[in-house]
Amino acid sequence: MNKYQNIVVLTGAGISAESGLATFRSSNGLWNNHRVEDVATIEAFQRNPAYVHDFYNELKPEILKSQPNSAHLSLTRLQHESSAKVSIITQNVDTLHEKAGSENIYHIHGQINQSVCLNCGYILESWNDINTETICPQCQTCGMMKPNIVFFGEALLYMDKVEKLLRNCDLFLSVGTSGVVFPTASFVQTAKYYGADTYEFNLEITSNNLFFDHHIVGKAGETLPNFVDNLLKKREN
């Protein structure tokens, strides 16, 4: 443990699935039983903003009541009990890492409880419904709030910061993500290129396996706490 100074953790839908949140993208390509083209593209929002707002508003109650599991909590413990800086890059739009008490979280796909004003860029954080009648608290413009979710075709958030984290980390953990969708699939490549030890935690070994030094197969709620325990014990010794 003492040799690690900068730890980066990438989390995906698999870590939240153990808290009862189904992955958004199903095997048949639907996005929570909706066509991606209808709810997850900027064209869809421009065409029918009310429909898109309704879709994300309907997701909020389920996500709000969900609770972090032992995998989330183990990352919080790692942040609080290790001497290393631990940063979490998440593809998830839920707030389970925050509920678990973690810090240094980068939601590269956005957050379900945020909306961004297309007029002035103000980010409104709220679990209440947002719609075409919502007025921006900053510029007072009506009807310009968009769910702060990265739609297909849009650039991921915090990428400049993410690039720096990956270049400087000495331990990279990928938890509950398939590792096949770019650019997130390239994160492990960057970390490994700059010398990081790389670990994959998943239900199965992914097709991105060549860039991982170690594969830990199983539920993250079982495997990740054990891994963190071992890291912290090595530090104590």
KALIN-V665858 format. One record per residue. N is the residue number from 1. RES is the residue in one small letter. SS is DSSP state (H for helix, E for strand, L for the rest). PHI is phi in whole degrees, -180 to 180 (NA if undefined). Layout:
# KALIN-V665858
((N;RES;SS;PHI) (N;RES;SS;PHI))
This chain:
# KALIN-V665858
((1;m;L;NA) (2;n;L;-63) (3;k;L;-79) (4;y;L;-93) (5;q;L;-113) (6;n;E;-135) (7;i;E;-108) (8;v;E;-118) (9;v;E;-118) (10;l;E;-103) (11;t;E;-118) (12;g;L;-129) (13;a;H;-60) (14;g;H;-61) (15;i;H;-72) (16;s;H;-83) (17;a;H;-59) (18;e;L;-74) (19;s;L;-100) (20;g;L;93) (21;l;L;-95) (22;a;L;-68) (23;t;L;-65) (24;f;L;-63) (25;r;E;-88) (26;s;L;-89) (27;s;L;-64) (28;n;L;-89) (29;g;L;88) (30;l;L;-79) (31;w;E;-108) (32;n;L;52) (33;n;L;68) (34;h;E;-123) (35;r;L;-68) (36;v;H;-54) (37;e;H;-64) (38;d;H;-95) (39;v;H;-134) (40;a;L;-133) (41;t;E;-132) (42;i;H;-67) (43;e;H;-65) (44;a;H;-63) (45;f;H;-67) (46;q;H;-67) (47;r;H;-75) (48;n;L;-149) (49;p;H;-61) (50;a;H;-63) (51;y;H;-64) (52;v;H;-67) (53;h;H;-59) (54;d;H;-60) (55;f;H;-60) (56;y;H;-74) (57;n;H;-62) (58;e;H;-69) (59;l;H;-78) (60;k;H;-59) (61;p;H;-59) (62;e;H;-64) (63;i;H;-70) (64;l;H;-64) (65;k;H;-83) (66;s;L;-69) (67;q;L;-125) (68;p;L;-64) (69;n;L;-105) (70;s;H;-63) (71;a;H;-68) (72;h;H;-59) (73;l;H;-66) (74;s;H;-68) (75;l;H;-68) (76;t;H;-63) (77;r;H;-62) (78;l;H;-61) (79;q;H;-64) (80;h;H;-82) (81;e;H;-108) (82;s;L;-99) (83;s;L;-84) (84;a;L;-78) (85;k;E;-81) (86;v;E;-117) (87;s;E;-113) (88;i;E;-115) (89;i;E;-103) (90;t;E;-122) (91;q;L;-88) (92;n;L;-85) (93;v;L;-94) (94;d;L;-79) (95;t;L;-120) (96;l;H;-68) (97;h;H;-64) (98;e;H;-65) (99;k;H;-62) (100;a;L;-76) (101;g;L;94) (102;s;L;-77) (103;e;L;-130) (104;n;L;52) (105;i;E;-107) (106;y;E;-120) (107;h;E;-86) (108;i;L;-72) (109;h;L;-104) (110;g;E;90) (111;q;E;-132) (112;i;E;-65) (113;n;E;-96) (114;q;E;-127) (115;s;E;-132) (116;v;E;-118) (117;c;E;-80) (118;l;L;-74) (119;n;L;-89) (120;c;L;-125) (121;g;L;88) (122;y;L;-64) (123;i;E;-104) (124;l;E;-98) (125;e;E;-104) (126;s;L;-163) (127;w;L;-93) (128;n;L;-77) (129;d;L;-65) (130;i;L;-115) (131;n;L;-145) (132;t;L;-73) (133;e;L;-100) (134;t;L;-69) (135;i;E;-98) (136;c;L;-65) (137;p;L;-63) (138;q;L;-92) (139;c;L;-102) (140;q;L;65) (141;t;L;-84) (142;c;E;-97) (143;g;L;80) (144;m;L;-115) (145;m;E;-84) (146;k;E;-117) (147;p;E;-52) (148;n;E;-81) (149;i;E;-117) (150;v;L;-75) (151;f;L;-77) (152;f;E;-59) (153;g;L;96) (154;e;L;-92) (155;a;L;-75) (156;l;L;-67) (157;l;L;-85) (158;y;L;63) (159;m;H;-67) (160;d;H;-63) (161;k;H;-66) (162;v;H;-60) (163;e;H;-60) (164;k;H;-66) (165;l;H;-62) (166;l;H;-67) (167;r;H;-71) (168;n;H;-102) (169;c;L;-80) (170;d;L;-113) (171;l;E;-141) (172;f;E;-121) (173;l;E;-118) (174;s;E;-112) (175;v;E;-125) (176;g;L;69) (177;t;L;-133) (178;s;L;-69) (179;g;L;68) (180;v;L;-117) (181;v;L;-99) (182;f;L;-87) (183;p;L;-89) (184;t;H;-62) (185;a;H;-63) (186;s;H;-89) (187;f;H;-60) (188;v;H;-65) (189;q;H;-63) (190;t;H;-63) (191;a;H;-61) (192;k;H;-68) (193;y;H;-59) (194;y;L;-93) (195;g;L;102) (196;a;L;-78) (197;d;E;-75) (198;t;E;-126) (199;y;E;-128) (200;e;E;-117) (201;f;E;-114) (202;n;E;-159) (203;l;L;-70) (204;e;L;-153) (205;i;L;-71) (206;t;L;-86) (207;s;L;-72) (208;n;L;-92) (209;n;H;-69) (210;l;H;-64) (211;f;H;-96) (212;f;L;-100) (213;d;L;-75) (214;h;E;-140) (215;h;E;-123) (216;i;E;-116) (217;v;E;-97) (218;g;L;144) (219;k;L;-70) (220;a;H;-61) (221;g;H;-64) (222;e;H;-104) (223;t;H;-79) (224;l;H;-69) (225;p;H;-59) (226;n;H;-65) (227;f;H;-63) (228;v;H;-64) (229;d;H;-56) (230;n;H;-66) (231;l;H;-61) (232;l;H;-70) (233;k;H;-66) (234;k;H;-64) (235;r;H;-65) (236;e;H;-65) (237;n;L;-79))
